[in-house]
Amino acid sequence: MIHLRVSNLNKTFGKQSVIQNLSFTFQNNVLGIAGANGSGKSTLLKLLTGLLKPTSGEITWKISDKLYKANQVKKELGFSAPSIQLYDELTSAENLKFLQSLHQNGKPDRESIPALLQLFEADHLADKYYGELSTGQQQRIKLASACINNPSVICLDEPGTNLDTAGIEMLTNFIDQSKRSGKMILLASNQEQELRLCEEVLNLSN
């Protein structure tokens, strides 16, 4: 069981307050983070995963009975977001192999690159250059890259971006499989079809 606790979280950029006095706990599998554009969805994901430092407040993770602060949990998570770009001049498989090399001290049971590509129905893209893929195909490789270290927590910022109907079905199957394996997914989106995949939804616009 994975447990997330957030207490009195605040984040400001200069004079602009983005996250204000946010507190919640979550210990199921899929948490949706909803809200209008500019409501702080992406900022909250980065705070929860230690990619941004909060102005004040506390974030605590409990994974396999071990406690982590947000800045300690990075080795346990994977992250996919529109702002993350891979290398155009490398093939899909080469991009994943490079990312895998960065996690060489990670879990020994991480999935192989061919298995990851198959999971996201992208095995036919293995030898194609990333820069030559369609935006939907690139999104599948980005999703695969978030799982390269077999993370306990998977953060998905607008995961349905550029995916067609078949892609959304693939995403749904992936989330279902992740739930069955006990992983936690944090899914930031304002798309109703994606939020329906979540067990709970935290709406930052409220």
C-alpha positions as CSV (number, residue, x, y, z in Angstrom):
1,M,0.0,0.0,0.0
2,I,1.2,3.5,-1.0
3,H,0.2,6.4,1.2
4,L,0.4,10.1,0.3
5,R,-0.2,12.9,2.9
6,V,-0.2,16.6,2.1
7,S,-0.4,19.2,4.9
8,N,-0.9,22.9,4.5
9,L,0.8,23.1,1.2
10,N,1.5,26.5,-0.4
11,K,3.4,27.5,-3.5
12,T,4.0,31.0,-4.7
13,F,5.9,32.4,-7.7
14,G,6.9,35.9,-6.8
15,K,3.6,37.6,-5.8
16,Q,1.4,34.9,-7.5
17,S,0.0,32.2,-5.3
18,V,-0.6,29.0,-7.2
19,I,-1.3,26.5,-4.4
20,Q,-3.0,27.7,-1.2
21,N,-3.3,25.8,2.1
22,L,-3.9,22.4,0.4
23,S,-4.2,19.4,2.6
24,F,-5.3,15.9,1.7
25,T,-4.5,12.2,2.1
26,F,-4.7,9.4,-0.5
27,Q,-3.9,5.7,-0.4
28,N,-5.8,4.2,-3.3
29,N,-4.4,3.6,-6.8
30,V,-5.5,6.4,-9.1
31,L,-5.8,10.1,-8.0
32,G,-7.1,12.6,-10.5
33,I,-5.9,16.2,-10.2
34,A,-8.5,18.4,-12.1
35,G,-8.9,22.1,-12.7
36,A,-9.0,24.7,-15.3
37,N,-5.9,25.8,-17.2
38,G,-3.7,27.7,-14.8
39,S,-5.2,26.2,-11.7
40,G,-1.9,24.6,-10.7
41,K,-2.3,21.0,-11.8
42,S,1.2,20.6,-13.2
43,T,2.7,22.6,-10.3
44,L,1.1,20.3,-7.8
45,L,2.5,17.2,-9.6
46,K,5.9,18.7,-9.5
47,L,5.6,19.5,-5.8
48,L,4.4,16.0,-4.9
49,T,7.3,14.5,-6.8
50,G,10.0,16.8,-5.5
51,L,10.6,18.5,-8.8
52,L,9.6,21.8,-7.2
53,K,10.1,22.9,-3.6
54,P,7.0,24.2,-1.8
55,T,6.9,27.6,-0.3
56,S,5.5,26.1,2.9
57,G,3.8,22.9,4.0
58,E,4.7,19.2,4.1
59,I,4.5,16.3,1.7
60,T,5.0,12.8,3.0
61,W,5.1,9.5,1.1
62,K,4.9,6.0,2.6
63,I,5.9,3.3,0.2
64,S,6.5,-0.3,1.3
65,D,6.4,0.9,5.0
66,K,9.2,3.3,4.3
67,L,8.7,7.1,4.8
68,Y,9.9,9.6,2.2
69,K,9.8,13.4,1.9
70,A,8.9,14.7,-1.6
71,N,12.6,15.4,-2.3
72,Q,13.5,11.8,-1.5
73,V,10.9,9.9,-3.5
74,K,12.3,10.5,-7.1
75,K,13.8,7.0,-7.4
76,E,10.3,5.5,-6.7
77,L,8.5,7.4,-9.5
78,G,8.1,7.9,-13.2
79,F,6.9,11.1,-14.8
80,S,5.3,11.9,-18.2
81,A,4.3,15.4,-19.2
82,P,3.9,17.4,-22.4
83,S,6.9,19.6,-21.4
84,I,9.2,16.5,-21.3
85,Q,10.9,15.9,-24.6
86,L,13.0,13.0,-25.9
87,Y,15.8,13.1,-28.5
88,D,14.6,13.5,-32.1
89,E,17.8,12.0,-33.4
90,L,17.5,8.8,-31.5
91,T,15.1,5.9,-32.2
92,S,12.3,5.1,-29.8
93,A,14.3,2.2,-28.4
94,E,17.5,4.2,-28.1
95,N,15.7,6.9,-26.2
96,L,14.4,4.3,-23.7
97,K,17.8,2.6,-23.5
98,F,19.4,6.0,-22.6
99,L,16.8,6.6,-19.9
100,Q,17.3,3.1,-18.6
101,S,21.0,3.8,-18.3
102,L,20.3,6.7,-16.0
103,H,18.4,4.3,-13.7
104,Q,21.2,1.7,-13.5
105,N,21.0,1.7,-9.7
106,G,17.2,1.2,-9.8
107,K,15.1,-1.8,-9.2
108,P,16.6,-5.0,-10.8
109,D,13.1,-6.2,-11.9
110,R,12.4,-3.2,-14.2
111,E,10.7,-4.2,-17.4
112,S,12.7,-4.7,-20.6
113,I,12.4,-2.1,-23.4
114,P,10.6,-4.5,-25.8
115,A,8.1,-5.3,-23.1
116,L,7.5,-1.6,-22.4
117,L,7.0,-0.8,-26.0
118,Q,4.6,-3.7,-26.3
119,L,2.7,-2.5,-23.2
120,F,2.0,0.8,-24.9
121,E,1.3,-0.9,-28.2
122,A,4.4,0.8,-29.7
123,D,6.7,-2.1,-30.4
124,H,6.5,-1.3,-34.2
125,L,8.1,2.1,-33.4
126,A,11.2,0.7,-31.8
127,D,13.6,1.5,-34.7
128,K,11.9,4.6,-35.9
129,Y,13.5,8.0,-35.1
130,Y,11.5,9.8,-32.4
131,G,11.6,13.1,-34.4
132,E,9.8,11.3,-37.3
133,L,6.9,10.0,-35.2
134,S,3.5,11.5,-35.2
135,T,2.5,13.4,-32.0
136,G,0.3,10.5,-30.9
137,Q,3.2,8.0,-31.4
138,Q,5.5,10.3,-29.5
139,Q,3.0,10.3,-26.6
140,R,3.1,6.5,-26.4
141,I,7.0,6.7,-26.2
142,K,6.7,9.4,-23.5
143,L,4.4,7.1,-21.5
144,A,6.8,4.2,-21.9
145,S,9.6,6.4,-20.7
146,A,7.8,7.1,-17.4
147,C,7.9,3.4,-16.7
148,I,11.5,2.7,-17.5
149,N,12.5,2.2,-13.9
150,N,9.4,0.1,-12.9
151,P,8.2,2.9,-10.6
152,S,5.9,2.5,-7.6
153,V,4.3,5.9,-8.4
154,I,3.5,7.0,-12.0
155,C,2.7,10.7,-12.6
156,L,0.8,11.5,-15.8
157,D,0.3,15.1,-16.8
158,E,-2.3,15.2,-19.5
159,P,-1.6,11.6,-20.6
160,G,-4.2,11.6,-23.4
161,T,-2.6,14.4,-25.3
162,N,-2.6,13.7,-29.0
163,L,-3.9,10.1,-28.5
164,D,-6.6,8.8,-30.8
165,T,-9.5,6.5,-29.7
166,A,-7.2,3.4,-29.8
167,G,-4.6,5.3,-27.8
168,I,-7.1,6.2,-25.1
169,E,-8.1,2.5,-24.9
170,M,-4.4,1.6,-24.5
171,L,-4.1,4.2,-21.7
172,T,-7.2,2.8,-20.0
173,N,-5.7,-0.7,-20.1
174,F,-2.4,0.5,-18.8
175,I,-4.0,2.2,-15.8
176,D,-6.1,-0.9,-15.1
177,Q,-3.0,-3.0,-15.2
178,S,-1.1,-0.6,-12.9
179,K,-3.9,-0.7,-10.4
180,R,-3.8,-4.5,-10.3
181,S,-0.1,-4.4,-9.6
182,G,-0.5,-2.1,-6.7
183,K,1.1,1.0,-8.2
184,M,-0.2,4.5,-7.6
185,I,-1.0,6.9,-10.4
186,L,-1.3,10.6,-10.1
187,L,-3.2,11.9,-13.2
188,A,-3.5,15.6,-13.9
189,S,-6.1,16.4,-16.5
190,N,-9.2,18.5,-17.3
191,Q,-10.5,15.8,-19.7
192,E,-13.6,14.0,-18.4
193,Q,-12.7,10.7,-20.1
194,E,-9.4,10.7,-18.3
195,L,-10.8,11.7,-14.9
196,R,-13.3,8.9,-15.1
197,L,-10.3,6.5,-14.8
198,C,-9.6,7.9,-11.3
199,E,-10.9,6.6,-8.0
200,E,-10.8,10.1,-6.5
201,V,-10.5,13.5,-8.0
202,L,-8.9,16.5,-6.4
203,N,-10.3,19.6,-8.1
204,L,-8.0,22.6,-7.8
205,S,-10.7,25.0,-9.2
206,N,-12.9,24.6,-6.1
